[in-house]
Amino acid sequence: MNKIKSTKGITLISLVITIIILLILAGVTIATLMGNNGLINKAKDASITTDVVETKEQIQLELMGKYNEDSTYTNGDVIVAVKKITGNDIEEGVETITTKKGNTVNIADLWIGNSSNGTDVEDLFDESGIEDAKLHIGDFINYSAGEWRSSDMTTIANTGVIPNNSTNNPSTSYQFGGFTVGSSRSENATPYSTSYNYVQDKATNSAITGWRLFDVNNGVMTLISAGCPEDYYHPNETNSAYISEYILTGNESLKTTYPSLGLGTTYKARNWDMYINRDYNATSASILTKAKLDEWYSKYITASANTYTNTTFQKIYKTSSDCVRDGMYESLIDNYSYYWLSSAHRSNDVYDVNPSSESVGDSYTHAFGVRILVSLSSNVKLSEEAVGTKTVVSRSNEYTYNVWNLITQ
């Protein structure tokens, strides 16, 4: 009889078990590669981390040449370096940027400022206990408004009169001047009187420049130009005070009250936005007026202040019997130069600060300076400690103020 050869094979049960095992192994492999903690995502995270670290190192190398004597650098230096290395501008409200490799990262991950993340303004400035605060009204803040450009002259000319683009005082009605293209907007225009040539910096024996703390409101800082970046010629003409106030402040109500003066047509409101530096998170710029000075006095000196009253204005001086902080506001408000307060007093007269009489007065037919106010975003912080001091000489009195760096993120 023929023998029947038996053949061994895979049973259906074995096949099913094998498939299940293969599926389990595949699932584990996919999870290992593709899961949230998988190798691929870890590799991506590592790549991003490496990109961020390399970008930060490149920025640090870019900043090496910017170090000051104390091995620090300004916030502006950081912003310029970030733009050069990443191609991104750091502006208000922007929280992320894209590296050159296309990775999106938080600005905070790239931040390498000279004082970690800075300190909230309100933590440094205690309005209720200002004597004990670290930050005081009048302190110097390292802010830059940039340099004058040819386009600025065109912007100013839109007010109706071309600026003189000269260090000479303006001499034409409603004209700006005393500065030139290429000079700093944080410096001073030529003073009306060389006898009153600004408060002096003791260290340099020259006029103080830059920006000082004027006000703090709910953590928002307002800076004031230490000197007068521009001069403005206010003439003695019929209703010239209303024309000047409109040009300087843009007071729209004057157009309705004086419809025949050509406000908004012949004469345009001045645009002060050229003083806004977005690199420092500045949000607005305007001019100091009598109303704003009265408001400041009412907050820091005496309630319901009218600075046209000499005894009120003179409360800032060290010689005053009830001066605040022993005269520390003296050099802030009276910066030893004539400047307009940009508000009409009478039809031809505009309020001004008069360093000769140590008072607020009113004048016409002069080329006095103007002072600029710049407000910063509430997210701006300051260096954790003052980065130095500055001593100024005002009417033979010496006052020393702290100097602070701005930290923006």
C-alpha positions in Angstrom: 0.0 0.0 0.0 1.1 3.4 -0.8 2.0 5.6 2.3 0.2 8.9 2.5 2.8 11.8 3.2 1.5 14.2 5.9 2.2 17.9 5.4 2.6 20.3 8.4 1.1 23.8 8.0 0.1 27.0 9.9 -3.2 26.8 11.6 -5.7 29.7 11.4 -5.3 30.3 15.1 -1.5 30.7 14.8 -2.0 33.1 11.9 -4.3 35.3 13.9 -2.0 35.3 16.9 0.9 36.2 14.6 -1.0 39.1 13.0 -2.0 40.4 16.5 1.6 40.3 17.7 2.7 42.2 14.5 0.0 44.8 15.0 1.1 45.3 18.6 4.8 45.7 17.6 3.8 48.1 14.8 1.8 50.2 17.3 4.7 50.3 19.7 7.0 51.3 16.9 4.8 54.0 15.6 4.3 55.4 19.1 8.0 55.4 19.7 8.6 57.3 16.5 5.5 59.5 16.2 4.1 60.0 19.7 4.2 63.2 21.7 7.4 61.9 23.3 8.5 60.0 20.2 11.9 60.0 18.6 10.8 62.2 15.6 9.2 64.9 17.8 12.2 64.7 20.2 14.4 65.3 17.2 12.3 68.2 16.1 12.4 69.7 19.6 16.1 69.2 19.7 16.4 70.9 16.3 14.4 73.9 17.5 16.4 74.1 20.8 19.6 74.0 18.8 18.3 76.7 16.5 17.3 78.9 19.4 20.7 78.4 21.1 22.6 79.1 17.9 20.6 82.2 17.2 21.1 83.4 20.8 24.9 82.8 20.4 24.9 84.8 17.1 23.1 87.6 18.8 25.6 87.6 21.7 28.5 87.7 19.3 26.9 90.6 17.5 26.7 92.4 20.8 30.2 91.8 22.0 31.3 95.1 20.3 28.6 97.0 22.1 29.7 96.3 25.7 30.0 99.3 27.9 32.6 99.6 30.6 30.4 97.7 33.0 30.0 94.9 30.5 26.4 95.8 29.7 24.6 97.0 26.6 21.5 98.9 25.9 18.1 97.5 25.0 18.4 99.2 21.7 21.6 97.3 20.9 19.7 94.0 21.6 16.9 95.0 19.3 19.3 95.9 16.4 21.1 92.6 16.9 17.9 90.5 16.9 16.8 92.2 13.7 20.2 91.6 12.0 20.4 87.9 13.0 16.7 86.9 12.6 15.4 89.6 10.3 12.6 90.4 12.7 11.5 93.7 14.2 10.5 93.5 17.9 7.4 95.7 18.2 4.7 96.2 20.8 2.4 93.2 21.1 4.7 90.8 19.1 5.4 87.7 21.2 7.0 85.3 18.7 9.5 85.6 15.8 10.7 83.3 13.1 14.4 82.3 13.0 16.2 82.1 9.7 15.6 78.3 9.7 11.9 78.9 9.9 11.3 77.9 13.5 8.8 80.0 15.5 10.1 80.8 19.0 9.0 83.1 21.8 10.9 86.4 22.0 11.5 85.6 25.7 13.6 82.6 24.6 15.9 84.9 22.7 15.9 87.7 25.2 19.4 88.4 26.5 19.1 91.9 27.9 21.5 93.2 30.5 19.1 92.8 33.4 17.1 89.6 33.0 13.5 90.4 32.4 13.6 93.8 34.1 11.4 95.2 36.9 7.9 96.5 36.7 7.8 100.3 36.9 5.3 100.3 39.8 7.6 98.1 41.8 10.3 100.8 41.5 8.1 103.8 41.7 5.9 104.0 44.8 3.7 107.1 44.5 2.5 106.9 48.0 6.0 106.7 49.5 8.1 108.4 46.9 10.8 109.2 49.3 11.5 105.5 49.7 11.1 104.6 46.1 14.1 103.7 43.9 12.7 105.4 40.8 11.8 109.1 41.1 10.3 111.8 38.9 13.2 113.6 37.2 15.4 110.5 36.9 17.1 110.0 33.5 15.8 107.2 31.3 18.0 105.8 28.5 15.6 106.4 25.6 16.5 107.5 22.1 14.3 109.4 19.7 16.7 108.8 16.8 18.2 111.3 14.4 16.6 114.1 12.2 16.0 113.0 8.6 15.2 114.9 5.5 11.7 113.3 5.5 11.1 114.9 8.9 11.6 118.3 7.3 8.9 117.4 4.8 6.6 116.3 7.6 7.1 119.6 9.5 6.6 121.6 6.3 3.1 120.2 6.1 2.2 122.5 9.0 2.4 125.4 6.5 6.0 126.7 6.9 9.2 125.0 5.9 11.6 124.4 8.9 14.9 126.3 8.6 17.1 123.1 8.9 19.7 125.2 10.6 21.2 125.7 14.0 20.0 129.3 13.8 16.8 130.2 15.5 13.8 130.3 13.2 12.8 133.8 12.2 9.7 133.3 10.1 6.2 133.2 11.5 5.1 129.7 12.7 8.5 128.2 11.7 10.4 125.4 13.5 14.2 125.3 13.6 17.4 125.3 15.6 18.3 121.8 14.5 19.7 120.1 11.4 19.3 116.8 9.5 21.7 114.3 11.0 21.6 115.7 14.5 19.9 113.8 17.4 16.2 114.3 18.3 17.3 113.7 21.9 19.6 116.8 22.0 18.9 120.5 22.2 18.0 123.2 19.7 19.8 126.5 19.8 18.5 128.4 22.8 16.7 131.7 22.4 19.1 133.4 24.8 22.7 132.3 25.3 22.4 133.6 28.8 19.9 130.8 29.5 21.6 127.8 27.8 20.0 124.9 29.5 20.7 123.1 32.8 24.3 121.8 32.8 25.6 118.3 33.2 28.3 118.6 35.9 30.4 115.8 34.4 30.6 117.4 31.0 30.0 121.1 31.7 27.6 121.0 28.8 23.8 121.2 28.4 21.9 118.2 29.6 20.3 116.1 26.9 18.2 112.9 26.7 15.0 112.0 28.4 13.7 112.2 32.0 10.8 110.6 33.9 7.9 113.1 33.9 5.0 111.0 35.2 3.9 107.5 36.1 0.2 106.6 35.7 -0.9 103.0 36.3 2.5 101.7 35.4 2.7 103.8 32.2 5.7 106.1 32.1 5.7 109.4 30.3 9.1 110.9 29.5 10.0 114.5 28.9 12.9 115.8 26.8 15.6 117.1 29.2 16.1 120.1 26.9 14.3 121.6 24.0 14.8 119.5 20.8 13.2 122.2 18.6 12.6 126.0 18.5 9.4 127.5 17.3 8.8 131.1 16.2 5.5 132.6 17.4 4.8 136.0 15.9 2.8 139.0 16.9 -0.1 138.8 14.5 -3.8 139.0 14.7 -5.1 135.9 16.6 -1.6 134.4 16.2 -1.9 132.7 19.6 -4.7 130.5 18.3 -2.8 129.6 15.2 0.2 128.6 17.2 -1.8 126.6 19.6 -3.5 124.7 16.8 -0.2 124.1 15.0 1.5 122.9 18.2 -1.3 120.9 19.8 -3.9 120.2 17.1 -6.7 121.5 19.3 -9.7 120.8 17.0 -12.1 123.1 18.9 -10.2 126.1 17.6 -11.3 125.4 14.1 -14.9 125.8 15.1 -14.3 128.9 17.3 -12.1 130.7 14.7 -13.3 129.5 11.3 -11.6 132.3 9.4 -8.0 131.5 10.5 -7.4 128.7 8.0 -6.8 126.1 10.8 -6.6 122.7 9.1 -6.1 124.2 5.7 -3.6 127.1 5.6 -2.1 125.9 8.9 -1.9 122.2 9.8 -1.5 120.5 13.1 2.1 119.4 13.8 2.8 115.6 13.8 5.1 114.7 16.7 5.2 110.9 15.9 8.9 111.2 14.8 9.8 111.1 18.5 8.1 107.7 18.8 10.7 104.9 18.8 9.0 101.6 18.6 12.2 99.8 19.5 11.6 101.1 23.0 7.8 100.4 22.9 7.0 104.1 22.8 3.3 104.5 22.0 2.6 108.3 21.6 4.3 111.7 21.5 3.0 115.2 22.2 4.1 118.6 23.4 4.1 120.0 26.9 1.3 122.5 27.3 0.2 124.7 30.3 -2.8 122.4 30.9 -0.4 119.3 31.1 2.0 121.2 33.4 -0.9 122.3 35.6 -2.1 118.7 35.8 1.4 117.6 36.7 1.6 120.2 39.4 -1.8 119.3 40.8 -0.5 115.7 41.1 3.0 116.2 42.5 3.1 119.7 44.0 -0.3 121.2 45.0 -3.9 120.4 44.2 -5.8 122.5 41.6 -2.5 124.2 40.5 -2.4 127.2 38.2 1.3 127.6 37.3 0.6 131.1 36.0 0.6 132.1 39.7 4.3 132.7 40.5 4.1 131.4 44.0 2.7 128.1 42.7 5.3 127.7 39.9 8.2 128.6 42.3 7.4 125.7 44.7 9.8 123.6 42.6 12.9 125.6 43.6 15.2 124.7 46.4 14.8 128.2 47.8 11.1 127.7 48.3 10.1 127.1 51.9 7.8 124.2 50.9 9.7 122.8 48.0 9.2 119.2 47.2 12.1 116.7 47.8 14.4 119.7 48.5 14.2 121.1 45.0 14.7 117.9 43.0 12.0 119.1 40.6 13.8 122.4 39.9 15.9 121.3 36.9 13.1 119.1 35.5 10.6 121.9 35.0 12.8 125.0 34.7 15.5 123.6 32.5 17.1 127.0 32.3 15.8 127.8 28.8 12.9 129.7 27.5 10.2 127.4 26.1 6.6 127.6 25.0 3.8 125.9 26.9 1.9 125.9 23.6 -1.4 127.2 24.9 -3.0 130.6 24.0 -3.3 133.0 26.9 -4.6 136.0 24.9 -5.3 136.4 21.2 -1.6 137.1 20.5 0.2 135.7 23.5 1.2 132.1 24.2 2.1 130.8 27.7 5.8 130.2 28.2 8.3 129.2 30.9 10.5 132.2 31.6 13.8 131.2 33.4 14.7 134.9 33.9 11.7 135.6 36.2 11.4 132.0 37.3 7.8 131.9 36.3 5.2 131.0 33.7 4.6 134.0 31.6 3.3 134.8 28.1 5.0 136.2 25.0 5.0 136.7 21.2 7.7 137.5 18.6 10.2 135.0 19.9 11.8 131.8 18.9 11.5 129.8 22.1 12.0 126.1 22.5 9.4 123.3 22.9 9.5 120.3 25.1 8.3 116.8 24.0 6.4 114.2 26.0 6.7 110.5 25.0 4.6 107.8 26.6 5.7 104.2 26.8 3.7 101.0 26.7 2.7 99.5 30.0 4.7 96.3 29.3 8.0 98.3 29.4 10.2 97.4 32.4 13.3 99.0 33.8 16.7 97.6 34.8 16.5 96.0 38.2 18.8 98.6 39.6 19.9 102.1 38.4 22.8 101.8 35.9 24.4 105.0 37.1 23.7 108.6 38.3 23.8 112.0 36.7 24.5 115.2 38.5 23.1 118.5 37.1 23.8 122.1 38.0 20.7 124.3 38.2 21.0 127.9 39.5 24.2 127.0 41.4 22.4 124.1 43.0 23.5 120.5 42.4 21.1 117.6 42.1 21.9 113.9 41.5 19.4 111.6 39.8 19.4 107.9 39.0 19.9 106.7 35.4 17.8 103.7 34.2 17.9 101.4 31.2 14.6 100.4 29.5 13.9 96.7 29.1 11.3 95.8 26.4 10.0 92.4 25.5 
